[in-house]
Amino acid sequence: EVVGMVSIFNYGFDIADEAFKKAGVPYISLTNYESLIELAVEKGEVNAATHELLMQWRKSPSTWNQ
């Protein structure tokens, strides 16, 4: 019996969030994709255009850039 799930990192995909809710399994993650990208922007590793592109990918990776 699964009583919960913990991860170090997650991508914040809606489909995963919905699956955990549907299964009634609590889920906690230490950090996520959005935080990682924001940190990369703050450190100057990612510019504004690339930031937007990366966030678009996260919204729908299976259909992105088609």
All heavy atoms as TSV, in Angstrom:
chain	resi	resn	atom	element	x	y	z
A	1	GLU	N	N	0.843	-1.175	0.000
A	1	GLU	CA	C	0.000	0.000	0.000
A	1	GLU	C	C	0.891	1.242	0.000
A	1	GLU	O	O	1.751	1.404	0.856
A	1	GLU	CB	C	-0.896	-0.004	1.232
A	1	GLU	CG	C	-1.791	1.191	1.270
A	1	GLU	CD	C	-2.696	1.179	2.494
A	1	GLU	OE1	O	-3.063	0.097	2.963
A	1	GLU	OE2	O	-3.002	2.276	2.966
A	2	VAL	N	N	0.680	2.096	-0.968
A	2	VAL	CA	C	1.432	3.345	-1.074
A	2	VAL	C	C	0.718	4.408	-0.241
A	2	VAL	O	O	-0.463	4.664	-0.434
A	2	VAL	CB	C	1.541	3.815	-2.547
A	2	VAL	CG1	C	2.270	5.137	-2.641
A	2	VAL	CG2	C	2.236	2.756	-3.398
A	3	VAL	N	N	1.454	5.022	0.665
A	3	VAL	CA	C	0.853	6.037	1.529
A	3	VAL	C	C	1.303	7.441	1.165
A	3	VAL	O	O	0.761	8.422	1.662
A	3	VAL	CB	C	1.134	5.765	3.024
A	3	VAL	CG1	C	0.493	4.459	3.454
A	3	VAL	CG2	C	2.626	5.750	3.287
A	4	GLY	N	N	2.304	7.551	0.278
A	4	GLY	CA	C	2.785	8.851	-0.148
A	4	GLY	C	C	4.016	8.707	-1.022
A	4	GLY	O	O	4.594	7.634	-1.118
A	5	MET	N	N	4.404	9.807	-1.650
A	5	MET	CA	C	5.563	9.805	-2.540
A	5	MET	C	C	6.364	11.065	-2.277
A	5	MET	O	O	5.803	12.146	-2.105
A	5	MET	CB	C	5.106	9.776	-3.994
A	5	MET	CG	C	6.224	9.818	-4.991
A	5	MET	SD	S	7.136	8.293	-5.079
A	5	MET	CE	C	6.114	7.386	-6.184
A	6	VAL	N	N	7.690	10.908	-2.259
A	6	VAL	CA	C	8.604	12.026	-2.075
A	6	VAL	C	C	9.641	11.954	-3.183
A	6	VAL	O	O	10.103	10.874	-3.537
A	6	VAL	CB	C	9.311	11.958	-0.695
A	6	VAL	CG1	C	10.330	13.070	-0.551
A	6	VAL	CG2	C	8.296	11.995	0.423
A	7	SER	N	N	9.994	13.122	-3.747
A	7	SER	CA	C	11.034	13.150	-4.773
A	7	SER	C	C	11.970	14.326	-4.532
A	7	SER	O	O	11.629	15.272	-3.831
A	7	SER	CB	C	10.426	13.253	-6.176
A	7	SER	OG	O	9.907	14.540	-6.404
A	8	ILE	N	N	13.121	14.250	-5.141
A	8	ILE	CA	C	14.073	15.350	-5.071
A	8	ILE	C	C	13.683	16.422	-6.080
A	8	ILE	O	O	13.790	17.603	-5.816
A	8	ILE	CB	C	15.498	14.834	-5.345
A	8	ILE	CG1	C	15.916	13.880	-4.234
A	8	ILE	CG2	C	16.489	15.992	-5.477
A	8	ILE	CD1	C	17.187	13.120	-4.509
A	9	PHE	N	N	13.198	16.005	-7.250
A	9	PHE	CA	C	12.904	16.930	-8.354
A	9	PHE	C	C	11.689	16.447	-9.111
A	9	PHE	O	O	11.465	15.243	-9.247
A	9	PHE	CB	C	14.126	16.955	-9.295
A	9	PHE	CG	C	13.964	17.872	-10.477
A	9	PHE	CD1	C	14.304	19.207	-10.367
A	9	PHE	CD2	C	13.486	17.400	-11.684
A	9	PHE	CE1	C	14.172	20.065	-11.461
A	9	PHE	CE2	C	13.354	18.243	-12.777
A	9	PHE	CZ	C	13.699	19.570	-12.659
A	10	ASN	N	N	10.892	17.401	-9.623
A	10	ASN	CA	C	9.802	17.042	-10.529
A	10	ASN	C	C	9.656	18.115	-11.596
A	10	ASN	O	O	10.116	19.241	-11.438
A	10	ASN	CB	C	8.493	16.814	-9.770
A	10	ASN	CG	C	7.806	18.089	-9.383
A	10	ASN	OD1	O	7.325	18.825	-10.235
A	10	ASN	ND2	N	7.746	18.368	-8.093
A	11	TYR	N	N	9.046	17.731	-12.691
A	11	TYR	CA	C	8.848	18.652	-13.806
A	11	TYR	C	C	7.550	19.447	-13.691
A	11	TYR	O	O	7.309	20.356	-14.470
A	11	TYR	CB	C	8.879	17.896	-15.132
A	11	TYR	CG	C	10.281	17.504	-15.517
A	11	TYR	CD1	C	10.807	16.280	-15.160
A	11	TYR	CD2	C	11.094	18.383	-16.231
A	11	TYR	CE1	C	12.102	15.921	-15.496
A	11	TYR	CE2	C	12.386	18.039	-16.571
A	11	TYR	CZ	C	12.884	16.814	-16.200
A	11	TYR	OH	O	14.169	16.470	-16.535
A	12	GLY	N	N	6.696	19.095	-12.755
A	12	GLY	CA	C	5.454	19.831	-12.567
A	12	GLY	C	C	4.438	19.586	-13.668
A	12	GLY	O	O	3.634	20.466	-13.977
A	13	PHE	N	N	4.457	18.381	-14.238
A	13	PHE	CA	C	3.507	18.068	-15.300
A	13	PHE	C	C	2.107	17.893	-14.716
A	13	PHE	O	O	1.912	17.174	-13.728
A	13	PHE	CB	C	3.904	16.790	-16.039
A	13	PHE	CG	C	5.205	16.902	-16.794
A	13	PHE	CD1	C	6.104	15.855	-16.788
A	13	PHE	CD2	C	5.526	18.037	-17.511
A	13	PHE	CE1	C	7.297	15.936	-17.493
A	13	PHE	CE2	C	6.713	18.131	-18.216
A	13	PHE	CZ	C	7.601	17.068	-18.204
A	14	ASP	N	N	1.132	18.528	-15.339
A	14	ASP	CA	C	-0.253	18.443	-14.873
A	14	ASP	C	C	-0.750	17.003	-14.828
A	14	ASP	O	O	-1.459	16.615	-13.901
A	14	ASP	CB	C	-1.173	19.285	-15.757
A	14	ASP	CG	C	-0.909	20.773	-15.630
A	14	ASP	OD1	O	-0.345	21.192	-14.597
A	14	ASP	OD2	O	-1.264	21.521	-16.568
A	15	ILE	N	N	-0.371	16.211	-15.813
A	15	ILE	CA	C	-0.838	14.824	-15.880
A	15	ILE	C	C	-0.375	14.020	-14.666
A	15	ILE	O	O	-1.102	13.186	-14.143
A	15	ILE	CB	C	-0.419	14.146	-17.208
A	15	ILE	CG1	C	-1.160	12.838	-17.388
A	15	ILE	CG2	C	1.079	13.959	-17.269
A	15	ILE	CD1	C	-1.044	12.253	-18.778
A	16	ALA	N	N	0.839	14.288	-14.191
A	16	ALA	CA	C	1.341	13.601	-13.000
A	16	ALA	C	C	0.589	14.064	-11.756
A	16	ALA	O	O	0.202	13.236	-10.909
A	16	ALA	CB	C	2.830	13.841	-12.842
A	17	ASP	N	N	0.377	15.367	-11.639
A	17	ASP	CA	C	-0.374	15.903	-10.497
A	17	ASP	C	C	-1.766	15.286	-10.430
A	17	ASP	O	O	-2.235	14.884	-9.360
A	17	ASP	CB	C	-0.483	17.424	-10.582
A	17	ASP	CG	C	0.849	18.121	-10.390
A	17	ASP	OD1	O	1.778	17.513	-9.813
A	17	ASP	OD2	O	0.954	19.292	-10.815
A	18	GLU	N	N	-2.417	15.198	-11.584
A	18	GLU	CA	C	-3.764	14.620	-11.645
A	18	GLU	C	C	-3.755	13.147	-11.261
A	18	GLU	O	O	-4.665	12.673	-10.565
A	18	GLU	CB	C	-4.346	14.805	-13.044
A	18	GLU	CG	C	-4.659	16.243	-13.382
A	18	GLU	CD	C	-5.020	16.443	-14.849
A	18	GLU	OE1	O	-5.361	15.457	-15.534
A	18	GLU	OE2	O	-4.949	17.597	-15.301
A	19	ALA	N	N	-2.736	12.412	-11.694
A	19	ALA	CA	C	-2.647	10.987	-11.372
A	19	ALA	C	C	-2.486	10.764	-9.868
A	19	ALA	O	O	-3.122	9.857	-9.304
A	19	ALA	CB	C	-1.492	10.343	-12.134
A	20	PHE	N	N	-1.651	11.570	-9.225
A	20	PHE	CA	C	-1.484	11.435	-7.777
A	20	PHE	C	C	-2.782	11.775	-7.054
A	20	PHE	O	O	-3.169	11.088	-6.102
A	20	PHE	CB	C	-0.339	12.317	-7.272
A	20	PHE	CG	C	1.014	11.709	-7.480
A	20	PHE	CD1	C	1.873	12.211	-8.442
A	20	PHE	CD2	C	1.442	10.628	-6.723
A	20	PHE	CE1	C	3.126	11.656	-8.646
A	20	PHE	CE2	C	2.685	10.055	-6.916
A	20	PHE	CZ	C	3.537	10.571	-7.880
A	21	LYS	N	N	-3.454	12.829	-7.495
A	21	LYS	CA	C	-4.727	13.197	-6.870
A	21	LYS	C	C	-5.758	12.093	-7.048
A	21	LYS	O	O	-6.465	11.730	-6.105
A	21	LYS	CB	C	-5.248	14.510	-7.459
A	21	LYS	CG	C	-4.486	15.718	-6.971
A	21	LYS	CD	C	-5.012	16.993	-7.599
A	21	LYS	CE	C	-4.112	18.165	-7.227
A	21	LYS	NZ	N	-4.476	19.385	-7.953
A	22	LYS	N	N	-5.850	11.550	-8.265
A	22	LYS	CA	C	-6.816	10.497	-8.556
A	22	LYS	C	C	-6.548	9.257	-7.701
A	22	LYS	O	O	-7.472	8.605	-7.237
A	22	LYS	CB	C	-6.768	10.135	-10.036
A	22	LYS	CG	C	-7.780	9.105	-10.442
A	22	LYS	CD	C	-7.719	8.824	-11.930
A	22	LYS	CE	C	-8.719	7.750	-12.310
A	22	LYS	NZ	N	-8.630	7.413	-13.737
A	23	ALA	N	N	-5.276	8.953	-7.490
A	23	ALA	CA	C	-4.900	7.786	-6.690
A	23	ALA	C	C	-5.004	8.056	-5.193
A	23	ALA	O	O	-4.906	7.133	-4.385
A	23	ALA	CB	C	-3.476	7.358	-7.040
A	24	GLY	N	N	-5.185	9.328	-4.826
A	24	GLY	CA	C	-5.268	9.677	-3.415
A	24	GLY	C	C	-3.936	9.531	-2.694
A	24	GLY	O	O	-3.901	9.239	-1.501
A	25	VAL	N	N	-2.859	9.741	-3.447
A	25	VAL	CA	C	-1.512	9.608	-2.889
A	25	VAL	C	C	-0.894	10.995	-2.732
A	25	VAL	O	O	-0.694	11.699	-3.714
A	25	VAL	CB	C	-0.619	8.736	-3.800
A	25	VAL	CG1	C	0.810	8.675	-3.276
A	25	VAL	CG2	C	-1.203	7.336	-3.930
A	26	PRO	N	N	-0.561	11.389	-1.510
A	26	PRO	CA	C	0.102	12.678	-1.319
A	26	PRO	C	C	1.485	12.664	-1.963
A	26	PRO	O	O	2.179	11.643	-1.928
A	26	PRO	CB	C	0.217	12.823	0.196
A	26	PRO	CG	C	-0.511	11.693	0.798
A	26	PRO	CD	C	-0.806	10.698	-0.259
A	27	TYR	N	N	1.880	13.796	-2.518
A	27	TYR	CA	C	3.163	13.887	-3.213
A	27	TYR	C	C	3.871	15.175	-2.815
A	27	TYR	O	O	3.282	16.243	-2.850
A	27	TYR	CB	C	2.930	13.868	-4.726
A	27	TYR	CG	C	4.187	14.080	-5.522
A	27	TYR	CD1	C	5.139	13.086	-5.597
A	27	TYR	CD2	C	4.417	15.275	-6.173
A	27	TYR	CE1	C	6.309	13.278	-6.329
A	27	TYR	CE2	C	5.583	15.477	-6.902
A	27	TYR	CZ	C	6.519	14.471	-6.970
A	27	TYR	OH	O	7.674	14.657	-7.675
A	28	ILE	N	N	5.138	15.045	-2.439
A	28	ILE	CA	C	5.952	16.202	-2.059
A	28	ILE	C	C	7.273	16.108	-2.803
A	28	ILE	O	O	7.874	15.041	-2.905
A	28	ILE	CB	C	6.222	16.217	-0.539
A	28	ILE	CG1	C	4.912	16.340	0.227
A	28	ILE	CG2	C	7.171	17.346	-0.172
A	28	ILE	CD1	C	5.057	16.141	1.718
A	29	SER	N	N	7.721	17.247	-3.338
A	29	SER	CA	C	8.999	17.307	-4.037
A	29	SER	C	C	9.835	18.441	-3.447
A	29	SER	O	O	9.311	19.498	-3.121
A	29	SER	CB	C	8.765	17.554	-5.524
A	29	SER	OG	O	9.976	17.483	-6.230
A	30	LEU	N	N	11.137	18.211	-3.349
A	30	LEU	CA	C	12.008	19.237	-2.792
A	30	LEU	C	C	12.171	20.444	-3.708
A	30	LEU	O	O	12.281	21.570	-3.246
A	30	LEU	CB	C	13.386	18.648	-2.473
A	30	LEU	CG	C	13.406	17.559	-1.411
A	30	LEU	CD1	C	14.824	17.016	-1.246
A	30	LEU	CD2	C	12.869	18.078	-0.085
A	31	THR	N	N	12.202	20.210	-5.010
A	31	THR	CA	C	12.307	21.316	-5.965
A	31	THR	C	C	11.660	20.898	-7.276
A	31	THR	O	O	11.207	19.766	-7.435
A	31	THR	CB	C	13.778	21.761	-6.162
A	31	THR	OG1	O	13.789	23.009	-6.877
A	31	THR	CG2	C	14.589	20.724	-6.911
A	32	ASN	N	N	11.605	21.837	-8.218
A	32	ASN	CA	C	10.923	21.544	-9.466
A	32	ASN	C	C	11.569	22.279	-10.651
A	32	ASN	O	O	12.477	23.095	-10.470
A	32	ASN	CB	C	9.442	21.917	-9.359
A	32	ASN	CG	C	9.248	23.364	-9.009
A	32	ASN	OD1	O	9.901	24.251	-9.544
A	32	ASN	ND2	N	8.342	23.630	-8.084
A	33	TYR	N	N	11.079	21.955	-11.819
A	33	TYR	CA	C	11.608	22.498	-13.073
A	33	TYR	C	C	11.561	24.024	-13.102
A	33	TYR	O	O	12.530	24.673	-13.459
A	33	TYR	CB	C	10.796	21.909	-14.232
A	33	TYR	CG	C	11.257	22.321	-15.594
A	33	TYR	CD1	C	12.351	21.713	-16.190
A	33	TYR	CD2	C	10.575	23.296	-16.311
A	33	TYR	CE1	C	12.771	22.067	-17.460
A	33	TYR	CE2	C	10.985	23.656	-17.584
A	33	TYR	CZ	C	12.075	23.034	-18.154
A	33	TYR	OH	O	12.481	23.393	-19.415
A	34	GLU	N	N	10.434	24.577	-12.711
A	34	GLU	CA	C	10.277	26.034	-12.749
A	34	GLU	C	C	11.323	26.721	-11.868
A	34	GLU	O	O	11.943	27.709	-12.273
A	34	GLU	CB	C	8.871	26.428	-12.319
A	34	GLU	CG	C	8.602	27.901	-12.484
A	34	GLU	CD	C	7.157	28.280	-12.205
A	34	GLU	OE1	O	6.292	27.391	-12.136
A	34	GLU	OE2	O	6.912	29.488	-12.052
A	35	SER	N	N	11.547	26.187	-10.676
A	35	SER	CA	C	12.563	26.755	-9.783
A	35	SER	C	C	13.958	26.637	-10.374
A	35	SER	O	O	14.777	27.564	-10.258
A	35	SER	CB	C	12.530	26.052	-8.424
A	35	SER	OG	O	11.303	26.281	-7.780
A	36	LEU	N	N	14.249	25.513	-10.998
A	36	LEU	CA	C	15.548	25.303	-11.626
A	36	LEU	C	C	15.790	26.324	-12.733
A	36	LEU	O	O	16.855	26.944	-12.809
A	36	LEU	CB	C	15.633	23.888	-12.202
A	36	LEU	CG	C	16.888	23.555	-12.996
A	36	LEU	CD1	C	18.096	23.499	-12.075
A	36	LEU	CD2	C	16.710	22.242	-13.732
A	37	ILE	N	N	14.789	26.545	-13.572
A	37	ILE	CA	C	14.927	27.494	-14.676
A	37	ILE	C	C	15.057	28.919	-14.137
A	37	ILE	O	O	15.872	29.706	-14.634
A	37	ILE	CB	C	13.750	27.374	-15.670
A	37	ILE	CG1	C	13.691	25.948	-16.251
A	37	ILE	CG2	C	13.858	28.411	-16.774
A	37	ILE	CD1	C	14.962	25.451	-16.886
A	38	GLU	N	N	14.275	29.270	-13.134
A	38	GLU	CA	C	14.371	30.605	-12.537
A	38	GLU	C	C	15.766	30.854	-11.971
A	38	GLU	O	O	16.327	31.945	-12.129
A	38	GLU	CB	C	13.309	30.791	-11.450
A	38	GLU	CG	C	11.885	30.827	-11.970
A	38	GLU	CD	C	11.620	31.973	-12.927
A	38	GLU	OE1	O	12.212	33.058	-12.766
A	38	GLU	OE2	O	10.816	31.778	-13.852
A	39	LEU	N	N	16.336	29.858	-11.317
A	39	LEU	CA	C	17.690	29.988	-10.786
A	39	LEU	C	C	18.710	30.167	-11.916
A	39	LEU	O	O	19.627	30.991	-11.815
A	39	LEU	CB	C	18.053	28.770	-9.936
A	39	LEU	CG	C	19.439	28.783	-9.299
A	39	LEU	CD1	C	19.596	29.982	-8.364
A	39	LEU	CD2	C	19.682	27.481	-8.567
A	40	ALA	N	N	18.523	29.427	-12.990
A	40	ALA	CA	C	19.417	29.559	-14.144
A	40	ALA	C	C	19.339	30.963	-14.742
A	40	ALA	O	O	20.355	31.527	-15.153
A	40	ALA	CB	C	19.077	28.512	-15.199
A	41	VAL	N	N	18.150	31.551	-14.762
A	41	VAL	CA	C	17.984	32.924	-15.248
A	41	VAL	C	C	18.707	33.893	-14.303
A	41	VAL	O	O	19.452	34.766	-14.757
A	41	VAL	CB	C	16.485	33.296	-15.373
A	41	VAL	CG1	C	16.309	34.781	-15.618
A	41	VAL	CG2	C	15.828	32.484	-16.491
A	42	GLU	N	N	18.489	33.737	-13.008
A	42	GLU	CA	C	19.133	34.613	-12.016
A	42	GLU	C	C	20.659	34.566	-12.124
A	42	GLU	O	O	21.327	35.586	-11.956
A	42	GLU	CB	C	18.726	34.201	-10.605
A	42	GLU	CG	C	17.318	34.580	-10.228
A	42	GLU	CD	C	16.939	34.062	-8.855
A	42	GLU	OE1	O	17.852	33.836	-8.012
A	42	GLU	OE2	O	15.732	33.875	-8.614
A	43	LYS	N	N	21.206	33.381	-12.417
A	43	LYS	CA	C	22.656	33.224	-12.507
A	43	LYS	C	C	23.208	33.611	-13.876
A	43	LYS	O	O	24.403	33.550	-14.100
A	43	LYS	CB	C	23.041	31.779	-12.190
A	43	LYS	CG	C	22.848	31.425	-10.744
A	43	LYS	CD	C	23.344	30.023	-10.480
A	43	LYS	CE	C	23.508	29.840	-8.992
A	43	LYS	NZ	N	24.794	29.278	-8.650
A	44	GLY	N	N	22.315	33.969	-14.802
A	44	GLY	CA	C	22.743	34.375	-16.133
A	44	GLY	C	C	23.056	33.215	-17.060
A	44	GLY	O	O	23.637	33.402	-18.126
A	45	GLU	N	N	22.654	32.013	-16.683
A	45	GLU	CA	C	22.883	30.831	-17.511
A	45	GLU	C	C	21.832	30.706	-18.619
A	45	GLU	O	O	22.071	30.052	-19.627
A	45	GLU	CB	C	22.870	29.561	-16.652
A	45	GLU	CG	C	23.908	29.538	-15.558
A	45	GLU	CD	C	25.331	29.429	-16.078
A	45	GLU	OE1	O	25.528	28.814	-17.141
A	45	GLU	OE2	O	26.230	29.979	-15.433
A	46	VAL	N	N	20.678	31.316	-18.401
A	46	VAL	CA	C	19.561	31.249	-19.350
A	46	VAL	C	C	19.054	32.668	-19.579
A	46	VAL	O	O	18.782	33.388	-18.620
A	46	VAL	CB	C	18.430	30.350	-18.794
A	46	VAL	CG1	C	17.184	30.435	-19.640
A	46	VAL	CG2	C	18.906	28.911	-18.659
A	47	ASN	N	N	18.920	33.053	-20.851
A	47	ASN	CA	C	18.398	34.388	-21.157
A	47	ASN	C	C	16.869	34.362	-21.247
A	47	ASN	O	O	16.251	33.294	-21.173
A	47	ASN	CB	C	19.029	34.943	-22.439
A	47	ASN	CG	C	18.679	34.124	-23.669
A	47	ASN	OD1	O	17.617	33.523	-23.753
A	47	ASN	ND2	N	19.590	34.096	-24.624
A	48	ALA	N	N	16.261	35.514	-21.417
A	48	ALA	CA	C	14.795	35.632	-21.415
A	48	ALA	C	C	14.146	34.819	-22.524
A	48	ALA	O	O	13.122	34.166	-22.309
A	48	ALA	CB	C	14.383	37.093	-21.525
A	49	ALA	N	N	14.725	34.825	-23.710
A	49	ALA	CA	C	14.144	34.079	-24.830
A	49	ALA	C	C	14.192	32.579	-24.559
A	49	ALA	O	O	13.219	31.857	-24.807
A	49	ALA	CB	C	14.879	34.411	-26.126
A	50	THR	N	N	15.305	32.104	-24.053
A	50	THR	CA	C	15.435	30.683	-23.747
A	50	THR	C	C	14.522	30.303	-22.593
A	50	THR	O	O	13.917	29.223	-22.596
A	50	THR	CB	C	16.898	30.335	-23.418
A	50	THR	OG1	O	17.717	30.697	-24.530
A	50	THR	CG2	C	17.069	28.858	-23.129
A	51	HIS	N	N	14.381	31.199	-21.621
A	51	HIS	CA	C	13.464	30.958	-20.500
A	51	HIS	C	C	12.056	30.705	-21.020
A	51	HIS	O	O	11.404	29.734	-20.630
A	51	HIS	CB	C	13.477	32.160	-19.549
A	51	HIS	CG	C	12.451	32.074	-18.480
A	51	HIS	ND1	N	11.244	32.721	-18.569
A	51	HIS	CD2	C	12.434	31.411	-17.296
A	51	HIS	CE1	C	10.534	32.470	-17.487
A	51	HIS	NE2	N	11.240	31.678	-16.693
A	52	GLU	N	N	11.587	31.550	-21.910
A	52	GLU	CA	C	10.240	31.390	-22.464
A	52	GLU	C	C	10.122	30.057	-23.208
A	52	GLU	O	O	9.127	29.346	-23.067
A	52	GLU	CB	C	9.911	32.559	-23.394
A	52	GLU	CG	C	8.522	32.497	-23.985
A	52	GLU	CD	C	7.411	32.524	-22.947
A	52	GLU	OE1	O	7.590	33.132	-21.881
A	52	GLU	OE2	O	6.347	31.922	-23.208
A	53	LEU	N	N	11.104	29.717	-23.976
A	53	LEU	CA	C	11.117	28.461	-24.728
A	53	LEU	C	C	11.058	27.252	-23.779
A	53	LEU	O	O	10.283	26.314	-23.997
A	53	LEU	CB	C	12.379	28.401	-25.584
A	53	LEU	CG	C	12.507	27.273	-26.569
A	53	LEU	CD1	C	11.487	27.422	-27.683
A	53	LEU	CD2	C	13.912	27.273	-27.149
A	54	LEU	N	N	11.846	27.292	-22.735
A	54	LEU	CA	C	11.862	26.195	-21.762
A	54	LEU	C	C	10.532	26.055	-21.041
A	54	LEU	O	O	10.063	24.941	-20.776
A	54	LEU	CB	C	12.988	26.410	-20.749
A	54	LEU	CG	C	14.399	26.273	-21.304
A	54	LEU	CD1	C	15.422	26.783	-20.290
A	54	LEU	CD2	C	14.692	24.843	-21.708
A	55	MET	N	N	9.899	27.172	-20.731
A	55	MET	CA	C	8.608	27.114	-20.056
A	55	MET	C	C	7.506	26.621	-20.997
A	55	MET	O	O	6.593	25.917	-20.566
A	55	MET	CB	C	8.263	28.469	-19.450
A	55	MET	CG	C	9.239	28.916	-18.355
A	55	MET	SD	S	9.647	27.661	-17.116
A	55	MET	CE	C	8.120	27.592	-16.213
A	56	GLN	N	N	7.605	26.953	-22.272
A	56	GLN	CA	C	6.644	26.432	-23.250
A	56	GLN	C	C	6.767	24.918	-23.351
A	56	GLN	O	O	5.768	24.211	-23.426
A	56	GLN	CB	C	6.861	27.076	-24.618
A	56	GLN	CG	C	6.421	28.501	-24.697
A	56	GLN	CD	C	6.775	29.134	-26.031
A	56	GLN	OE1	O	7.256	28.470	-26.947
A	56	GLN	NE2	N	6.563	30.430	-26.138
A	57	TRP	N	N	8.002	24.421	-23.359
A	57	TRP	CA	C	8.220	22.974	-23.415
A	57	TRP	C	C	7.558	22.287	-22.225
A	57	TRP	O	O	6.906	21.264	-22.373
A	57	TRP	CB	C	9.725	22.649	-23.407
A	57	TRP	CG	C	9.971	21.185	-23.270
A	57	TRP	CD1	C	9.975	20.260	-24.262
A	57	TRP	CD2	C	10.197	20.469	-22.042
A	57	TRP	NE1	N	10.203	19.004	-23.734
A	57	TRP	CE2	C	10.335	19.109	-22.376
A	57	TRP	CE3	C	10.296	20.847	-20.707
A	57	TRP	CZ2	C	10.568	18.127	-21.420
A	57	TRP	CZ3	C	10.527	19.862	-19.754
A	57	TRP	CH2	C	10.664	18.527	-20.119
A	58	ARG	N	N	7.727	22.850	-21.041
A	58	ARG	CA	C	7.181	22.228	-19.837
A	58	ARG	C	C	5.663	22.111	-19.874
A	58	ARG	O	O	5.076	21.165	-19.352
A	58	ARG	CB	C	7.599	22.995	-18.577
A	58	ARG	CG	C	7.423	22.099	-17.346
A	58	ARG	CD	C	6.972	22.804	-16.098
A	58	ARG	NE	N	5.777	23.577	-16.116
A	58	ARG	CZ	C	4.526	23.105	-16.010
A	58	ARG	NH1	N	4.286	21.829	-15.969
A	58	ARG	NH2	N	3.507	23.924	-15.974
A	59	LYS	N	N	5.012	23.045	-20.532
A	59	LYS	CA	C	3.554	23.012	-20.611
A	59	LYS	C	C	3.047	21.793	-21.376
A	59	LYS	O	O	2.004	21.254	-21.066
A	59	LYS	CB	C	3.007	24.290	-21.237
A	59	LYS	CG	C	3.132	25.486	-20.343
A	59	LYS	CD	C	2.603	26.728	-21.027
A	59	LYS	CE	C	2.867	27.964	-20.186
A	59	LYS	NZ	N	2.489	29.191	-20.877
A	60	SER	N	N	3.777	21.382	-22.418
A	60	SER	CA	C	3.338	20.245	-23.221
A	60	SER	C	C	4.521	19.621	-23.969
A	60	SER	O	O	4.663	19.793	-25.173
A	60	SER	CB	C	2.274	20.695	-24.220
A	60	SER	OG	O	1.793	19.579	-24.932
A	61	PRO	N	N	5.362	18.883	-23.270
A	61	PRO	CA	C	6.552	18.314	-23.902
A	61	PRO	C	C	6.241	17.344	-25.040
A	61	PRO	O	O	7.000	17.236	-25.997
A	61	PRO	CB	C	7.290	17.628	-22.769
A	61	PRO	CG	C	6.288	17.435	-21.704
A	61	PRO	CD	C	5.276	18.524	-21.869
A	62	SER	N	N	5.108	16.644	-24.959
A	62	SER	CA	C	4.773	15.663	-25.995
A	62	SER	C	C	4.352	16.314	-27.305
A	62	SER	O	O	4.468	15.692	-28.369
A	62	SER	CB	C	3.685	14.729	-25.512
A	62	SER	OG	O	2.499	15.438	-25.251
A	63	THR	N	N	3.888	17.549	-27.264
A	63	THR	CA	C	3.456	18.216	-28.502
A	63	THR	C	C	4.289	19.447	-28.823
A	63	THR	O	O	4.052	20.119	-29.810
A	63	THR	CB	C	1.976	18.649	-28.405
A	63	THR	OG1	O	1.830	19.554	-27.321
A	63	THR	CG2	C	1.066	17.451	-28.235
A	64	TRP	N	N	5.270	19.735	-27.981
A	64	TRP	CA	C	6.083	20.923	-28.154
A	64	TRP	C	C	6.815	20.898	-29.486
A	64	TRP	O	O	7.340	19.876	-29.909
A	64	TRP	CB	C	7.081	21.040	-27.006
A	64	TRP	CG	C	7.956	22.232	-27.099
A	64	TRP	CD1	C	7.628	23.498	-26.773
A	64	TRP	CD2	C	9.314	22.281	-27.565
A	64	TRP	NE1	N	8.695	24.329	-26.988
A	64	TRP	CE2	C	9.740	23.620	-27.483
A	64	TRP	CE3	C	10.195	21.335	-28.041
A	64	TRP	CZ2	C	10.996	24.019	-27.842
A	64	TRP	CZ3	C	11.464	21.715	-28.411
A	64	TRP	CH2	C	11.851	23.058	-28.304
A	65	ASN	N	N	6.830	22.056	-30.143
A	65	ASN	CA	C	7.588	22.271	-31.368
A	65	ASN	C	C	7.124	21.400	-32.534
A	65	ASN	O	O	7.901	20.999	-33.373
A	65	ASN	CB	C	9.093	22.069	-31.116
A	65	ASN	CG	C	9.928	22.900	-32.053
A	65	ASN	OD1	O	9.464	23.860	-32.630
A	65	ASN	ND2	N	11.174	22.527	-32.210
A	66	GLN	N	N	5.830	21.090	-32.561
A	66	GLN	CA	C	5.295	20.310	-33.683
A	66	GLN	C	C	4.605	21.212	-34.665
A	66	GLN	O	O	4.076	22.191	-34.396
A	66	GLN	CB	C	4.324	19.243	-33.181
A	66	GLN	CG	C	5.034	18.160	-32.450
A	66	GLN	CD	C	4.080	17.056	-32.041
A	66	GLN	OE1	O	2.875	17.106	-32.262
A	66	GLN	NE2	N	4.617	16.035	-31.411
